[in-house]
Amino acid sequence: TELSGVCSHPDFRGGGLARLLSLFVANRIMARGEVPYLHAFANNAAAIKLYESIGFRLRSAMNIAVVQRAR
């Protein structure tokens, strides 16, 4: 199950709120017998550091493309 959309308003970063929320949600997912996963852009060092600190590890690198309709 994907753990997604965790973010903190800039005025409240560094207080551990995203860490607590991520741990809470990951634990709920595991309690259902499922495996939590998430993704982050490779240049989002803060998110990657947080995720690694609570036990997530890099499984694979992915490439993405952002596509939009021509105007």
Backbone as a chain_set.jsonl record, in Angstrom:
{"seq": "TELSGVCSHPDFRGGGLARLLSLFVANRIMARGEVPYLHAFANNAAAIKLYESIGFRLRSAMNIAVVQRAR", "coords": {"N": [[0.842, -1.175, 0.0], [0.563, 2.158, -0.873], [2.176, 4.816, 0.747], [1.568, 8.061, 0.795], [1.787, 11.544, -0.132], [2.686, 12.903, 2.136], [3.439, 15.784, 3.799], [4.76, 18.863, 5.107], [3.862, 22.074, 6.25], [5.955, 24.863, 5.555], [6.378, 26.517, 7.835], [6.226, 24.781, 9.93], [8.09, 22.791, 9.701], [10.619, 20.466, 10.704], [9.817, 19.822, 13.208], [9.147, 17.223, 13.653], [6.663, 16.296, 12.885], [5.97, 15.204, 10.323], [7.43, 12.887, 10.422], [6.186, 11.507, 12.594], [3.586, 11.207, 11.528], [4.128, 9.676, 9.217], [5.189, 7.328, 10.366], [2.954, 6.498, 11.876], [1.005, 5.996, 9.867], [2.374, 4.063, 8.305], [2.627, 2.002, 10.182], [-0.083, 1.361, 10.577], [-0.714, 0.363, 8.055], [0.955, -1.906, 8.004], [-0.191, -3.316, 10.105], [-2.455, -4.278, 8.944], [-1.449, -6.304, 7.542], [-0.203, -5.664, 5.233], [2.301, -4.266, 3.004], [3.987, -1.292, 3.367], [4.851, 1.222, 1.0], [6.622, 3.867, -0.657], [7.358, 6.804, -2.602], [9.813, 9.112, -3.801], [11.143, 12.063, -5.242], [14.424, 11.97, -6.576], [16.003, 14.15, -5.93], [14.954, 15.133, -3.611], [16.135, 15.451, -0.877], [15.533, 15.843, 1.861], [13.102, 14.479, 2.296], [13.872, 11.868, 1.609], [15.835, 11.395, 3.548], [14.237, 11.441, 5.863], [12.49, 9.26, 5.344], [14.322, 7.117, 5.213], [15.237, 7.204, 7.829], [13.166, 6.122, 9.26], [13.122, 3.543, 8.506], [12.626, 2.855, 5.826], [13.945, 1.765, 2.686], [15.843, 2.258, -0.306], [14.46, 0.771, -3.064], [14.229, 0.693, -5.836], [15.235, 2.727, -8.599], [13.355, 5.079, -10.461], [12.133, 6.283, -13.569], [10.359, 9.11, -14.674], [7.9, 10.763, -16.68], [6.534, 13.872, -17.427], [3.664, 14.795, -18.905], [1.738, 16.831, -21.005], [-1.22, 18.098, -22.586], [-0.927, 19.654, -25.741], [-1.348, 23.123, -26.274]], "CA": [[0.0, 0.0, 0.0], [1.389, 3.363, -0.981], [2.133, 5.891, 1.737], [1.76, 9.15, -0.155], [1.276, 12.874, 0.153], [3.112, 13.425, 3.437], [4.145, 17.054, 3.662], [4.607, 19.793, 6.237], [3.948, 23.499, 5.92], [7.308, 25.351, 5.9], [6.445, 27.094, 9.179], [6.198, 23.722, 10.936], [9.085, 21.756, 9.401], [11.665, 20.257, 11.704], [9.223, 19.5, 14.499], [8.892, 15.8, 13.75], [5.282, 15.951, 12.556], [5.94, 14.304, 9.162], [7.952, 11.598, 10.911], [5.121, 10.859, 13.367], [2.503, 10.833, 10.627], [4.613, 8.578, 8.376], [5.254, 6.128, 11.204], [1.59, 6.101, 12.216], [0.359, 5.415, 8.695], [3.102, 2.838, 7.953], [2.244, 0.978, 11.159], [-1.469, 0.949, 10.286], [-0.648, -0.467, 6.85], [1.537, -3.19, 8.387], [-1.151, -4.005, 10.971], [-3.409, -4.949, 8.053], [-0.725, -7.363, 6.842], [0.258, -5.139, 3.948], [3.644, -3.691, 3.01], [3.958, 0.107, 2.936], [5.914, 1.716, 0.12], [6.469, 5.268, -1.018], [8.31, 7.259, -3.598], [10.264, 10.498, -3.656], [12.081, 12.491, -6.276], [15.811, 11.73, -6.163], [16.608, 15.382, -5.398], [14.255, 15.531, -2.385], [16.998, 14.881, 0.168], [14.88, 15.884, 3.181], [12.137, 13.375, 2.361], [14.611, 10.607, 1.595], [16.451, 11.25, 4.872], [13.154, 11.082, 6.781], [12.028, 7.899, 5.056], [15.367, 6.178, 5.623], [15.356, 7.212, 9.289], [12.108, 5.297, 9.858], [13.281, 2.165, 8.068], [12.456, 2.603, 4.401], [15.187, 1.65, 1.93], [15.687, 2.361, -1.754], [14.222, -0.505, -3.734], [14.586, 0.877, -7.236], [15.13, 4.074, -9.165], [12.335, 5.115, -11.508], [12.1, 7.454, -14.445], [8.995, 9.553, -14.916], [7.726, 11.807, -17.688], [5.363, 14.71, -17.209], [3.125, 15.023, -20.234], [0.518, 17.633, -21.009], [-1.803, 18.327, -23.898], [-0.496, 20.886, -26.397], [-2.407, 24.15, -26.275]], "C": [[0.884, 1.233, 0.0], [1.12, 4.318, 0.172], [2.493, 7.142, 0.944], [1.239, 10.475, 0.386], [1.641, 13.431, 1.511], [3.885, 14.718, 3.194], [3.86, 17.924, 4.888], [4.701, 21.217, 5.716], [5.322, 23.999, 6.35], [7.437, 25.921, 7.311], [6.534, 26.028, 10.272], [7.189, 22.598, 10.668], [10.113, 21.672, 10.511], [11.124, 19.88, 13.071], [8.87, 18.029, 14.674], [7.485, 15.365, 13.372], [5.192, 14.973, 11.385], [6.443, 12.922, 9.561], [6.867, 10.825, 11.661], [3.986, 10.379, 12.468], [2.912, 9.646, 9.755], [4.678, 7.277, 9.158], [3.859, 5.611, 11.54], [0.925, 5.378, 11.044], [1.042, 4.107, 8.291], [2.73, 1.7, 8.906], [0.816, 0.484, 10.945], [-1.505, 0.033, 9.068], [-0.119, -1.854, 7.212], [0.588, -3.993, 9.275], [-2.218, -4.738, 10.158], [-2.738, -6.086, 7.279], [-0.212, -6.951, 5.479], [1.642, -4.529, 4.109], [3.561, -2.241, 2.538], [5.12, 0.4, 1.985], [5.635, 3.17, -0.183], [7.466, 5.6, -2.101], [8.654, 8.714, -3.323], [11.16, 10.831, -4.834], [13.497, 12.37, -5.729], [16.467, 12.966, -5.555], [15.921, 15.885, -4.127], [14.966, 14.905, -1.178], [16.328, 14.841, 1.537], [13.9, 14.726, 3.327], [12.854, 12.033, 2.427], [15.269, 10.354, 2.947], [15.408, 10.829, 5.91], [12.748, 9.633, 6.577], [13.056, 6.86, 5.486], [15.47, 6.093, 7.143], [14.274, 6.368, 9.975], [12.083, 3.895, 9.251], [13.05, 1.867, 6.605], [13.827, 2.577, 3.733], [14.873, 1.749, 0.449], [15.533, 0.969, -2.361], [14.595, -0.416, -5.2], [14.456, 2.345, -7.612], [14.113, 4.012, -10.297], [12.527, 6.366, -12.349], [10.639, 7.819, -14.668], [9.009, 10.598, -16.032], [6.458, 12.57, -17.35], [4.888, 15.132, -18.598], [1.871, 15.883, -20.103], [0.062, 17.844, -22.446], [-1.27, 19.656, -24.465], [-1.657, 21.867, -26.436], [-2.536, 24.813, -27.61]], "O": [[1.834, 1.335, 0.777], [-0.03, 4.586, 0.52], [3.622, 7.262, 0.469], [0.362, 10.512, 1.25], [0.974, 14.344, 1.999], [4.875, 14.728, 2.462], [2.868, 17.742, 5.595], [5.519, 21.523, 4.849], [5.812, 23.602, 7.407], [8.501, 25.815, 7.921], [6.878, 26.337, 11.413], [7.141, 21.562, 11.33], [10.436, 22.662, 11.167], [11.898, 19.642, 13.999], [8.355, 17.631, 15.718], [7.141, 14.192, 13.52], [4.423, 14.014, 11.442], [5.933, 11.907, 9.085], [6.65, 9.641, 11.404], [3.487, 9.266, 12.634], [2.13, 8.713, 9.574], [4.263, 6.231, 8.657], [3.618, 4.405, 11.49], [0.359, 4.297, 11.203], [0.359, 3.137, 7.965], [2.542, 0.563, 8.474], [0.545, -0.704, 11.118], [-2.238, -0.955, 9.049], [-0.676, -2.864, 6.781], [0.567, -5.222, 9.203], [-2.812, -5.706, 10.633], [-3.377, -6.75, 6.462], [0.169, -7.794, 4.667], [2.1, -4.303, 5.23], [3.11, -1.985, 1.421], [6.226, -0.114, 2.156], [4.518, 3.647, 0.02], [8.309, 4.782, -2.468], [7.888, 9.446, -2.696], [11.856, 9.961, -5.357], [13.738, 12.639, -4.552], [17.39, 12.843, -4.749], [16.268, 16.952, -3.62], [14.468, 13.969, -0.553], [16.537, 13.894, 2.296], [13.87, 14.065, 4.365], [12.482, 11.163, 3.215], [15.263, 9.226, 3.439], [15.671, 9.957, 6.738], [12.672, 8.866, 7.536], [12.697, 5.834, 6.063], [15.759, 5.026, 7.685], [14.438, 5.949, 11.121], [11.129, 3.145, 9.459], [13.256, 0.734, 6.172], [14.751, 3.273, 4.155], [13.788, 1.378, 0.001], [16.389, 0.104, -2.181], [15.204, -1.333, -5.749], [13.677, 3.095, -7.025], [14.022, 3.009, -11.005], [13.029, 7.382, -11.868], [9.787, 6.945, -14.83], [10.032, 11.235, -16.282], [5.431, 11.974, -17.025], [5.631, 15.75, -19.36], [1.054, 15.683, -19.204], [0.853, 17.776, -23.387], [-1.177, 20.652, -23.748], [-2.81, 21.473, -26.611], [-3.375, 25.696, -27.782]]}, "num_chains": 1, "name": "protein.A"}
